[in-house]
């Protein structure tokens, strides 16, 4: 990364990407950050849940300025292409430059939120920038539960202003976010012998764009789970399709890119099933011809399994999955922003437990609407006889009227780049929502460089925007 600007930030990002940091397994990153701060001679400590704070005194003449908190999360979404050999608990992310974009070789890049960590590190080690007292905070487990921010004590941070560096569109300053929760569903089943004269195939939907289940939910990207189930429902009605195995999707906050299932039909319908699959694939490709240019549908004959999911559970499961809502439910009445949505994240059959477990997540900027969305998802599966468990979730972040930090951030952006930044909310969970509960006095904004394909192996960072965000951040720190 020797030719990338700002050099200090990209050097730090390379160091970050050399440290494995899956969600809930951030111990090496915690140790790395504590060591980094201590080598600089700065106060560095962690709290009981693993969040790290590094304090840097003000530069000369700025001692009386209010303390500013810079905050990023240390974990990353660990997704890779199916044909890539990679161990996220051991291997360093392999990056490369493609034009103006920084990418990773077949895996998530980790710029969410590694580039935020890198900017904080660059500020901490810099000797030539002006700033008041700083608290650089690194939270753990943002991606799979926000447990770092949730477990943080109300006395861990002492600053007056907080800049969250976990946004993905340069030129936009975020002042609110959606709250969210998860709804997990369990179908219990029994094994039934596969009927004589059955034909078995493995169905695969692959190569979808995927993305963030909040920020990308309005981009008309296909959900691999819903596509696979859509065909299975049709074939169940026509040919009595039965499930032998189903393994789809991944993390609750990622739009699923791949889905597969082993299914059987009576042998006399095997050719009709293949014809229907090809017609279905052509129809779906037409529906998503703009957003899913690399989508693939595969059908392969496999050995007929000895047992299947019992017929009653099979039919209730497929019907509920066909019926359950996925995607946007409503738009905000005030601004051009998704208000409420749900993401059908994964479906996994566990043969040892005789269970099929479905994970989904709901988001909304309104608590009542989020609860309604979760109830809607839960009711669909309850009607199908499944066990439903909805978590407590996390709060949204309401905009702060007369925010001084926002005023400074907007003024400095205009002074640097000669245009107004876009001030908006985001349909994704930011830790600012939890901070607003524990630290109601905090004045907060969120901004960051441009990322695309977040939470998928297509994740990429627009290199020129890093320098713009860096310059903007330094200007805010100098003048707040």
N, C-alpha and C positions, 0 to 999 in steps of 0.2 A: 504493500500500500504506500510505497515511497512517493508517488506522484499525486496523491490525493490531498485535497485542501479542505479543511485545516489539518495540517500534518499531525498535530498533537492529538486531535480527536480520533483520527483514523488509526494512529498508533495505539491509542488506548483501546479502541474497538477490537483491534487484532489481539490484544492481550485478553480482553474479555472472552473472545470467541475461542481462545485456547483452553478455557476452563469449562468443563461440563457443568450444566446447570438446569437439569430437568426440574419441573415443578415438584415440590416436596422433597427434592434431593439436592438442595443448594449448599450443602455443607462446605464444599470446596470453594464456592464463590464467596461464602461468608468469610472463610479463612483468608482468601485472596484479598478481599477488600480491607479487612482488619490489618493485614500485613502491609498493604499499600499505604494506608493512612499512617500507621506507626513509623514506617520508613521515612515519611515526610515530617515526622515529629509532631503530628497533629493528634488531638484527643480522638480516640477511636474506640467504640464499644458496640456491643450487641445487646439486645434485650432478651427476655426469656423465650420468645418465639422465634428468634433468629434474625430480626431486622437489625440493620447496621446503621450507625450514625457516625459521621466524621465531621468534626467542627474545625473551622478555619477562622482565625481572627481577622478583623477588618484590616485593610491596608491603611497606611498612614493618612490621617486626615478624615477617615471614614468611620472612626470608632463610635461616633454618636448616632450613626444610621441604624435603622431597625434591622433586626436579624431576618435574613431571607433563607427559606428552606428550598433546596433543590431536591426533587424526589423522582426516583425511577424504581422499577421492580427488577429484581435480579434473576428471576426464572424466565424460561422461554418455552414456547410450544415446540414439542419434539415430533415433527412429522417428516416422513421421507417417502420417496417413490418406492413402489413395491419391489423394483428390481435393483435397488441400491443397498449395498452392504454397509451398515453404519450403526455404531453403538453410541447412543447419546450419553451414556453414563461413563464413557471412556474416551471417545474420539473428539478431536478438535474440529470445529466447523471449517470446511474448506471453501474459501471465497475466491471469486474471480470478478474482473471488471468486464462488462459488456456494454460498450458505448458509455453512456452517462449513468449506467446502473451498476450497482454492486449486487452480486448474486451468490448463492451457495450451490455446490455441486450435488444436486439431488435431494437436498434437505432444506428445512427452514433455515433462514439466514441468521436468525437471532437478533436482528436489529430491533425487534419488539421484545424487550426494551433495552437491548444491549447498547444501542447508540445513545440512549439517555444516560446509561451508566458511564459510557465513554466521555460524554460531555462533562459530567460531574467530576470524573477523574482528571480531565484536562484542566478544569477550573481549580481543583485542589492543588495540582502540581505547578500551576502557572505562577510566575513571579513578576509578570509585566501587565497585569490587569487591575483595574480599580473595583473595589467592592466593599460593602459593609460586612458585618459579621455573617458568616455562612454556616448553615447546617446542611450537609449533604446526606440524604437519607436514602437507603436502599432496602426496599421491602421484599419479603419472600412470598412465594406461592400466590402471585396475583392471578395467574392464568387458570388455576383449577380450584379456587375457593376463596381468594382474597384473605386467606387466614393470617398473613403477615400484618396487613392493615387492621384486620378485625381484632387481632390479639395485642396490638400495640397499646401501651398504657397512655393515659391522658397527660403524662408528664415527660414523655420521651422526647418530644420536640418542644422548643420554646420560642420559635420564630413567630413573626407577625404576618409574614407573607409566604405563600407557597407556590412555587412554579413546578408543576407536574410535567415531566418531559416524556410523556407516553402517548402523544398524539401523532397522527400519520399523514397530515396534509399541511405542508408549508404554506404560509400565508393565511392560515386560519388560526384563530385563538378561541379556545373552547372555554365556556363558562358554566356548563351544566352537562350532566350525563344521565343515562338511564340506570335504574336499579334492575336487579334481576334475581332469578331463583331457578332451581332445577326441579324437574319432576321426573322421578324414576319409577318405572313400571315393571312388574314381574308377573309373567305367566308361568304357572306350574303345569307340567305336562307329564304324561306317561308314554312309555314306548309301546308301539303296536307293530306287529310283524308286517313287513312289506307284502302287499298282495302279490300273488303269482301273476306273471305276465306283465310286470311293470317295466318301464323304461326310465332311466335316470340321466339327468344332465346337470351340469353346473352352469348357472347363469352368472354373468359378470357385467357390471357397469363400471367403466374405468375412464380415466383421463379427464375428469371434470375439473373445472376451475377451482372450486371450493372457495375458501376465504373465511373472513371473520363473521361469526353468526350474528353480530350486531351491526357493525359498520358496513358490511357488504350485503345485508339482507335485502336491500332495495335495488340490487343490481341485476335482477332477473337471472340469477345463476341457478342451475339445476341442483337439486338435492338427490344424491345417488340413492339414498334409502327409499325416497318416495317413488323414484322411477322404477326401481326393482319391484317394489310392492305393487305398483300400478299394474305391471305386467302379470305378476303372480295372481292378483285378484281376478283379472280377465281369464287367465288360464284355469283358475280354481272353478270359476263359474262354467266354463266351457268343457273342461276335461277332467275336473276333479283333482287338480294339482295338489300334491302333498309335500310337506317340508321334511327333509332329512337333516339339513343343517342350514344355518343362516348366520353370517358374520359380516356386519356392515358398519361403516362409519368409524369414528374415532372419538376425539375429545368433544365435550359438550359445547364448547364455544367455537367450534369449527363447522362450517357447512361441509357435509360429507362428500368426499371426492370419489370414493370407491365403495362398491357393495357386491356381495356374492352370496349365492345360495345354492345348495344341492337340493333338487326337487325331483319328484317322480310323477309320471302320468301313465295311464294304461298304454301298452306298447302300440296299440292300433292308432294312437293319436300322435305318435312321435313326429311324423312328417308334417302334420298340421301345426304342431307346436313350433317347429322350426320356421315354417312359413309365417306364422303369426309373430314370432320374435323378430324376423327381418322387417316385416311391415311396421311393427311397433317401433323399431330402431329408426326407420326412415321418418316416421311421423314425429318422433321426439327430436330428432336432429333438425327437422324443419322448425319446430317450436323454439329451439334454442340456437338457431344458426348464427346468431351474433355473439352470444356469450360463451358457447361451448364448442369451439372449433376443433378440439382434440378429443371429444367424447367418443368412446368406443363401447360396443355391445358384443359380448362374446358368449357363445353357447358351445359346450363341449360335452360329449357323451362320457359318462363315468360308470364305474361298477355299481350295480344296483345295491343299495345299502340293505342291511338285514332288518332294520327297524325304522319307523317314522314317528314323528310327533302324532299323538292320537288325533283322530279325525275332528273331534269336537273342538279341541284347543287350536288345531290347525285353522279351522274355519273362523273361529272367533278372533284369533290373532290377525290373520290376513285382512279380515273385514275392518277391524279397528284401525289397523295401520293405513288402510285405504282412506278411512273416514277422517282420521285425526288431522287437525289443522297444522299447516307448516307455512312459514313466511310471515308477511305483514298482515296484521289484523286491522290497524288503523293508523292514520297519519295525524300529526299534531294539528290542532286548530289554530295555533298562533304563528308557527314558523314552518318552513318547508323541511320537515324532519319526521322520520318514522317515530310514532309514539309507542306502539305496542306490537310485539311480534313473538313468534315461537320457532324454535329450530329442532327438528327431529334429528338428533345427533348420531345415535348408534342403536343397533339391534344385535345382540349376541346370544347365541344358544350355548348353555353350559351343560354338557351331557352328564357330568358328575353330580350336578345338583338337580337335574331334571327341571331346569328353569330357562326361560328366555327373558332376557333383561333388556329393557328399552330405556335409553337416556334421552332427555330433552331439556331445553332451557327456554325460559320465557323472560322477556325484557319489556320494560315500559318506563317512561318518565313519570308516570302516575302510579302510585302504590295501589290504588283501587283497581286500575286497569290491569296491572300486572297480576294481581290476585285473581281477577276475572279470567285472564288468559290461562293461568295455571288451573283454575277450576274447570275451564272448558276442556283442556287437555285431559285432566284427570277424569272428568265425567265420561268422556268417550271410552276410555279404557275400563272404567268401572262398569259401564254397561256391558263390556265384553268379558266381565268376570275376573279381571286382573287385580292385583294388589297395587295400590298407588301410594307413593310417598313423595310429598312435596316439601322441600327444605325451606328454611326461614328466609334465605336469600340475603341480599345486601341492598342498602338504600341508594337512591339517586342523589344527585347533587343539584340543588336549586341555585339559579344565578343570584349573585349578590348585587343589590341595587347600590349605586354610588361606589363601586369598587375602585379604589385608588390604584391598585396594581394593574387592573385592566386599562385604566386611563393612561398610565405610564407606558404599558406595553404597546398600546395603539399609537401613541405619540412617537415613540422611538421607532416603530416599524415605518411609519410615514416619513420620518426624518431620514431613515436609511435608504428606503426604496421608492419613495415618491408616490406611494399609493396607499389606500386604506386596506388593512387586513380584514378578512371576513370574521366577524364575531358570531359564534354559533354554539349550539349544543351538539351532543353526539349520542347516537343510539348504541352505546356500548358502555360497559361498566368501567369506571375509573375509580381508583382508590380515593379520589377526592370525596366521593359520597360518604365513605366511612370516616374520613378525616373531619368532614363537616359535622358529624355527630359528636366526635371526641373533642374537637377543637372548634367550637362554634364561632370563635373570634377570628379564625383564619380568613384572610383575603386570598383567594386562589385563582389561578388561570392554568391552562394546559396548552402547550404547543410543542411542535417537533417537526422533523424533516419528513419529506414525502416517502411513504412506503406503499407498496402494492403487493397483492397476493399474500397478505399476512395470514399466519396460521396454516400455511400450505408450503410445499416445496417450491412453489413459484414466488415466494417472498423475495422482494428486491427493494433496494434503497436507492433513491435518486440522488446521486452524489452531489451535484451543485447545490441542492437545498440544504445540505448539512452546513455549508459555510454560511448561508443566509441565516439559518437558525442560530448558529454560533455567534455571529455578529449581533443579532438581535438580543440574544441572551446577555451578552456582555454589556450592551447598551442599557438594558433594563437594570442590571446589577450596579452599573455606574451611577444611575440617576434616581433610583427608587428612594 
